[in-house]
Each structure stands twice: as structure tokens, then as C-alpha cells.
Amino acid sequence: MKQFESSRSPCPVGRASRILGDRWVMLILREAFLGATRFEEFLPNTGINRAALTSRLAALVEFGIMERVPPEGHRAEYRLTEAGRALHPMMAEIRDWGSKWLLDGSGWPS
């Protein structure tokens, strides 16, 4: 299971990329912005396995991007925090960039 550690980089981009540079994290965030809150809701559209989802959600909670409610026990919800919601413009820009530059209309990279 992948463990995330805080970056010691003096550069804000380097520090942010420690967590946001992970493919699974980006897909989990996409699903959170689309309304997913429960563990099982993150699985279908990401293709992530359960162990990877567990570690990524734990990292997102640790970094303050998501919160787990309740913090212990089963049937928890994962909700974006203020820091997580602040990522919305970046996620929208990434979506728009991908739509413009990575697909040729047929669904395949150009």
C-alpha cells in the first residue's frame, strides 16, 4: 500500500504535487466533485482497487483535503473540506484542457 509523506520542497508546486500528482487522487477528487461520498461510490468510475482507495482516502484526510465523517467506524462519508473545495477551479481547468488537447472527438488521443 502506498504511503504518502509531506514534501520538504520549498516550492509550493512541489509540495502540492506530492498528493495531487497521483493519478488515483485526481480520479477520487473528480468523483467527490461529482457527488460521491461513500467508499463504494468511488470504486465504479475510477477503476481503483479497494486497497489503493483506502490508502488514497486516508492520505486525502491526512492532508486536509477531505474529512471522514464519522472519523471512526463503518459507513463513513468522505467530504471535501474547504481546502478540497478550493481545488474545484483547478479540476475544471484540467478537464477543459484534456477535452481540448487530448481527444480528437473520436475518444482517442490525437
Residue frames as a rotation matrix with the C-alpha (Angstrom) as fourth column:
MET 1
0.589 0.808 0.000 0.00
0.808 -0.589 0.000 0.00
0.000 0.000 -1.000 0.00
LYS 2
-0.127 -0.640 0.758 1.40
0.596 -0.660 -0.457 3.38
0.793 0.394 0.465 -1.00
GLN 3
0.252 0.115 -0.961 2.28
0.906 -0.377 0.192 5.69
-0.340 -0.919 -0.199 1.88
PHE 4
0.478 -0.046 0.877 2.21
0.476 -0.826 -0.303 9.43
0.738 0.562 -0.373 1.33
GLU 5
-0.024 -0.535 -0.844 4.65
0.947 -0.282 0.152 11.74
-0.320 -0.796 0.514 3.05
SER 6
0.858 0.261 -0.443 4.70
0.189 -0.961 -0.200 15.51
-0.478 0.088 -0.874 3.16
SER 7
0.509 -0.685 0.521 7.12
0.674 -0.059 -0.736 17.09
0.535 0.726 0.432 0.74
ARG 8
0.262 -0.521 -0.812 10.03
0.724 -0.450 0.523 19.06
-0.638 -0.725 0.260 2.12
SER 9
-0.250 -0.351 0.902 10.23
0.926 -0.358 0.117 21.08
0.282 0.865 0.415 -1.07
PRO 10
-0.640 0.009 -0.768 10.38
0.364 -0.877 -0.313 24.86
-0.677 -0.480 0.559 -0.61
CYS 11
-0.937 0.290 -0.196 8.34
-0.311 -0.433 0.846 25.12
0.161 0.854 0.496 -3.82
PRO 12
-0.312 0.902 0.300 4.52
-0.674 0.012 -0.738 25.15
-0.669 -0.433 0.604 -3.42
VAL 13
0.350 0.410 -0.842 4.15
-0.904 0.384 -0.189 23.22
0.246 0.827 0.505 -6.70
GLY 14
-0.501 -0.630 -0.593 6.48
-0.399 0.777 -0.488 20.53
0.768 -0.008 -0.641 -5.42
ARG 15
-0.902 0.214 0.375 4.58
-0.325 0.236 -0.916 20.26
-0.284 -0.948 -0.143 -2.16
ALA 16
0.036 0.993 -0.112 1.18
-0.829 -0.033 -0.559 20.13
-0.559 0.113 0.822 -3.89
SER 17
0.140 -0.003 -0.990 2.35
-0.850 0.512 -0.122 17.56
0.508 0.859 0.069 -6.43
ARG 18
-0.864 -0.456 0.216 3.22
-0.496 0.691 -0.526 15.16
0.090 -0.561 -0.823 -3.61
ILE 19
-0.525 0.751 0.400 -0.51
0.057 0.500 -0.864 14.45
-0.849 -0.431 -0.306 -3.16
LEU 20
0.375 0.794 -0.478 -2.18
-0.416 -0.317 -0.852 15.89
-0.828 0.519 0.212 -6.29
GLY 21
-0.215 -0.562 -0.799 0.28
-0.970 0.030 0.240 14.26
-0.111 0.827 -0.552 -8.69
ASP 22
-0.822 -0.030 0.569 -1.17
-0.113 0.987 -0.112 10.83
-0.558 -0.156 -0.815 -8.02
ARG 23
-0.837 0.497 -0.230 -3.50
-0.225 0.071 0.972 9.54
0.499 0.865 0.052 -10.76
TRP 24
-0.392 0.725 -0.567 -5.86
0.755 0.605 0.252 7.88
0.526 -0.330 -0.784 -8.30
VAL 25
-0.542 0.162 -0.824 -6.12
0.596 -0.618 -0.513 11.01
-0.592 -0.769 0.238 -6.17
MET 26
-0.891 0.199 -0.409 -7.21
-0.395 -0.784 0.479 13.02
-0.225 0.588 0.777 -9.20
LEU 27
-0.617 0.692 -0.375 -9.89
-0.015 0.466 0.885 10.47
0.787 0.551 -0.277 -10.07
ILE 28
-0.376 0.457 -0.806 -11.11
0.920 0.285 -0.268 10.33
0.108 -0.843 -0.528 -6.45
LEU 29
-0.712 0.084 -0.697 -11.34
0.172 -0.942 -0.288 14.13
-0.681 -0.325 0.656 -6.42
ARG 30
-0.869 0.433 -0.238 -13.28
-0.373 -0.258 0.891 14.06
0.324 0.864 0.386 -9.70
GLU 31
-0.394 0.747 -0.536 -15.79
0.503 0.663 0.555 11.66
0.770 -0.051 -0.636 -8.17
ALA 32
-0.469 0.191 -0.862 -16.04
0.816 -0.281 -0.506 13.76
-0.338 -0.941 -0.024 -4.99
PHE 33
-0.846 0.149 -0.511 -16.85
-0.243 -0.962 0.122 16.83
-0.474 0.227 0.851 -7.09
LEU 34
-0.663 0.638 -0.392 -19.48
-0.349 0.199 0.916 14.75
0.662 0.744 0.091 -8.89
GLY 35
0.170 0.829 0.532 -21.10
-0.839 -0.162 0.520 13.89
0.517 -0.535 0.668 -5.55
ALA 36
0.286 -0.114 -0.951 -19.51
0.242 0.969 -0.044 10.64
0.927 -0.218 0.305 -4.34
THR 37
0.221 -0.200 0.954 -19.19
-0.858 -0.505 0.093 10.49
0.463 -0.840 -0.284 -0.55
ARG 38
0.704 0.099 0.703 -19.18
-0.521 0.745 0.416 6.78
-0.483 -0.660 0.576 0.38
PHE 39
-0.272 -0.909 0.317 -16.29
-0.466 0.412 0.783 4.37
-0.842 0.066 -0.535 -0.14
GLU 40
-0.215 0.249 0.944 -18.29
0.563 0.821 -0.089 2.18
-0.798 0.513 -0.317 -2.53
GLU 41
0.808 0.581 -0.100 -19.28
0.284 -0.532 -0.797 5.19
-0.517 0.616 -0.595 -4.66
PHE 42
0.350 -0.762 -0.544 -15.65
-0.728 -0.587 0.355 5.91
-0.590 0.272 -0.760 -5.54
LEU 43
-0.258 -0.546 0.797 -14.98
-0.064 0.833 0.550 2.43
-0.964 0.091 -0.250 -6.95
PRO 44
0.418 0.502 0.757 -17.05
0.552 0.522 -0.650 2.09
-0.722 0.690 -0.058 -10.18
ASN 45
0.978 0.097 0.184 -15.88
0.207 -0.554 -0.807 5.09
0.024 0.827 -0.562 -12.22
THR 46
0.545 -0.838 -0.011 -12.25
-0.784 -0.514 0.348 5.14
-0.297 -0.181 -0.937 -11.12
GLY 47
0.679 -0.293 -0.673 -11.16
-0.218 0.796 -0.565 1.55
0.701 0.531 0.476 -11.69
ILE 48
-0.236 -0.782 0.577 -9.21
-0.815 -0.164 -0.556 1.73
0.529 -0.602 -0.598 -8.44
ASN 49
-0.142 0.178 -0.974 -8.88
0.323 0.938 0.125 -1.33
0.936 -0.297 -0.191 -6.24
ARG 50
0.778 0.616 -0.128 -10.08
0.287 -0.167 0.943 -1.30
0.559 -0.770 -0.307 -2.62
ALA 51
0.359 -0.716 -0.599 -6.60
0.897 0.088 0.432 -1.21
-0.257 -0.693 0.674 -1.05
ALA 52
-0.631 -0.600 0.492 -5.47
0.731 -0.673 0.117 1.72
0.261 0.433 0.863 -3.19
LEU 53
0.076 0.745 0.663 -8.72
0.197 -0.663 0.722 3.58
0.978 0.075 -0.197 -2.49
THR 54
0.783 0.184 -0.594 -8.28
0.590 0.084 0.803 3.05
0.198 -0.979 -0.043 1.24
SER 55
-0.086 -0.914 -0.396 -4.75
0.937 -0.209 0.279 4.47
-0.338 -0.347 0.875 1.20
ARG 56
-0.643 -0.144 0.752 -5.64
0.544 -0.777 0.317 7.43
0.539 0.613 0.578 -1.04
LEU 57
0.426 0.848 0.316 -8.68
0.254 -0.447 0.858 8.40
0.869 -0.285 -0.405 1.03
ALA 58
0.632 -0.275 -0.724 -6.55
0.763 0.059 0.644 8.20
-0.134 -0.960 0.247 4.19
ALA 59
-0.490 -0.868 0.080 -3.95
0.862 -0.469 0.190 10.47
-0.127 0.162 0.978 2.56
LEU 60
-0.343 0.441 0.829 -6.60
0.363 -0.752 0.550 12.97
0.866 0.490 0.098 1.44
VAL 61
0.781 0.590 -0.203 -7.91
0.374 -0.183 0.909 13.08
0.500 -0.786 -0.364 5.01
GLU 62
0.301 -0.761 -0.575 -4.39
0.900 0.028 0.435 13.41
-0.314 -0.649 0.693 6.43
PHE 63
-0.699 -0.611 0.371 -3.59
0.712 -0.648 0.272 16.30
0.074 0.454 0.888 4.09
GLY 64
-0.545 0.529 -0.650 -6.86
0.229 -0.653 -0.722 18.06
-0.807 -0.542 0.234 4.99
ILE 65
-0.921 0.209 -0.328 -8.40
-0.382 -0.321 0.867 17.80
0.076 0.924 0.375 1.53
MET 66
-0.057 0.915 -0.399 -11.21
-0.178 0.384 0.906 15.51
0.982 0.123 0.141 2.68
GLU 67
-0.549 -0.027 0.836 -12.74
-0.836 0.015 -0.549 14.68
0.002 -1.000 -0.031 6.02
ARG 68
-0.660 0.330 -0.675 -14.11
0.139 0.936 0.322 11.34
0.738 0.119 -0.664 7.19
VAL 69
-0.553 0.579 0.599 -17.46
-0.830 -0.452 -0.328 11.56
0.080 -0.678 0.730 8.97
PRO 70
0.949 -0.214 0.233 -17.58
-0.293 -0.317 0.902 9.92
-0.119 -0.924 -0.364 11.46
PRO 71
0.217 -0.966 -0.143 -13.80
-0.969 -0.196 -0.149 9.69
0.116 0.171 -0.978 11.95
GLU 72
-0.828 -0.460 0.320 -14.01
-0.515 0.850 -0.111 6.05
-0.221 -0.257 -0.941 13.16
GLY 73
-0.220 0.768 0.601 -16.26
-0.131 0.588 -0.799 3.10
-0.967 -0.255 -0.029 12.41
HIS 74
-0.658 0.070 0.750 -18.13
0.672 0.504 0.543 1.85
-0.340 0.861 -0.379 9.37
ARG 75
0.227 0.834 0.502 -20.41
0.973 -0.215 -0.082 3.62
0.040 0.508 -0.861 6.89
ALA 76
-0.165 -0.378 -0.911 -18.36
0.436 -0.856 0.277 6.80
-0.885 -0.352 0.306 6.91
GLU 77
0.867 0.310 0.391 -18.75
0.494 -0.422 -0.761 9.57
-0.071 0.852 -0.518 4.38
TYR 78
-0.313 -0.946 -0.086 -15.80
0.839 -0.318 0.442 11.32
-0.445 0.066 0.893 2.78
ARG 79
0.778 0.625 0.058 -16.47
0.605 -0.722 -0.336 15.01
-0.168 0.297 -0.940 2.26
LEU 80
-0.003 -0.750 0.661 -14.37
0.697 -0.476 -0.537 17.71
0.717 0.459 0.524 0.67
THR 81
0.040 -0.085 -0.996 -13.06
0.857 -0.509 0.078 20.24
-0.513 -0.857 0.052 3.17
GLU 82
0.796 0.161 -0.583 -12.66
-0.041 -0.947 -0.317 23.92
-0.604 0.277 -0.748 2.41
ALA 83
-0.195 -0.947 -0.255 -9.16
-0.558 -0.107 0.823 23.10
-0.806 0.303 -0.508 1.12
GLY 84
-0.587 0.030 0.809 -10.62
0.474 0.822 0.314 20.36
-0.656 0.568 -0.497 -1.07
ARG 85
0.496 0.849 0.184 -13.40
0.711 -0.275 -0.647 22.55
-0.499 0.452 -0.740 -2.45
ALA 86
0.460 -0.406 -0.790 -10.75
-0.362 -0.898 0.252 25.17
-0.811 0.170 -0.560 -3.30
LEU 87
-0.613 -0.707 0.353 -9.40
-0.009 0.453 0.892 22.67
-0.790 0.543 -0.284 -5.87
HIS 88
0.291 0.852 0.435 -12.56
0.484 0.261 -0.835 22.97
-0.825 0.454 -0.336 -7.99
PRO 89
0.741 -0.009 -0.672 -11.21
-0.483 -0.702 -0.524 25.64
-0.467 0.712 -0.524 -10.39
MET 90
-0.346 -0.932 -0.106 -8.05
-0.813 0.242 0.529 23.59
-0.468 0.269 -0.842 -10.95
MET 91
-0.499 0.223 0.837 -10.07
0.232 0.965 -0.119 20.44
-0.835 0.134 -0.534 -11.65
ALA 92
0.635 0.772 -0.038 -12.29
0.228 -0.234 -0.945 22.34
-0.738 0.591 -0.324 -14.10
GLU 93
0.426 -0.569 -0.703 -9.21
-0.820 -0.572 -0.034 23.67
-0.383 0.591 -0.710 -15.91
ILE 94
-0.646 -0.656 0.391 -7.69
-0.464 0.744 0.482 20.18
-0.607 0.130 -0.784 -16.13
ARG 95
-0.035 0.737 0.675 -10.98
0.465 0.610 -0.642 18.85
-0.885 0.292 -0.364 -17.54
ASP 96
0.811 0.384 -0.442 -11.17
-0.130 -0.618 -0.776 21.66
-0.571 0.686 -0.451 -20.10
TRP 97
-0.003 -0.906 -0.423 -7.51
-0.905 -0.178 0.387 21.24
-0.426 0.384 -0.819 -21.08
GLY 98
-0.642 -0.225 0.733 -7.96
-0.078 0.970 0.230 17.48
-0.762 0.090 -0.641 -21.51
SER 99
0.352 0.863 0.362 -11.07
0.436 0.192 -0.879 17.99
-0.829 0.467 -0.309 -23.62
LYS 100
0.797 -0.033 -0.604 -9.31
-0.429 -0.734 -0.527 20.48
-0.426 0.679 -0.599 -25.88
TRP 101
0.165 -0.909 -0.382 -5.88
-0.985 -0.175 -0.007 18.95
-0.060 0.377 -0.924 -26.26
LEU 102
-0.635 -0.550 0.543 -6.07
-0.592 0.797 0.115 15.20
-0.496 -0.249 -0.832 -25.64
LEU 103
-0.188 0.606 0.773 -9.09
0.422 0.761 -0.493 13.99
-0.887 0.233 -0.399 -27.58
ASP 104
-0.965 -0.211 -0.154 -9.76
-0.052 -0.423 0.905 14.34
-0.256 0.881 0.397 -31.28
GLY 105
-0.306 0.933 -0.191 -13.53
-0.948 -0.316 -0.028 13.87
-0.086 0.173 0.981 -30.98
SER 106
0.133 0.325 -0.936 -13.44
-0.495 0.840 0.222 10.11
0.859 0.434 0.273 -31.54
GLY 107
0.940 0.207 0.272 -12.46
-0.332 0.356 0.874 9.36
0.083 -0.911 0.403 -27.97
TRP 108
0.619 -0.785 -0.013 -8.85
0.785 0.619 0.001 8.58
0.007 -0.011 1.000 -28.87
PRO 109
0.281 -0.611 -0.740 -5.80
0.194 -0.720 0.667 10.75
-0.940 -0.331 -0.084 -28.20
SER 110
0.979 0.071 -0.194 -4.74
-0.161 -0.327 -0.931 12.69
-0.129 0.942 -0.309 -31.28
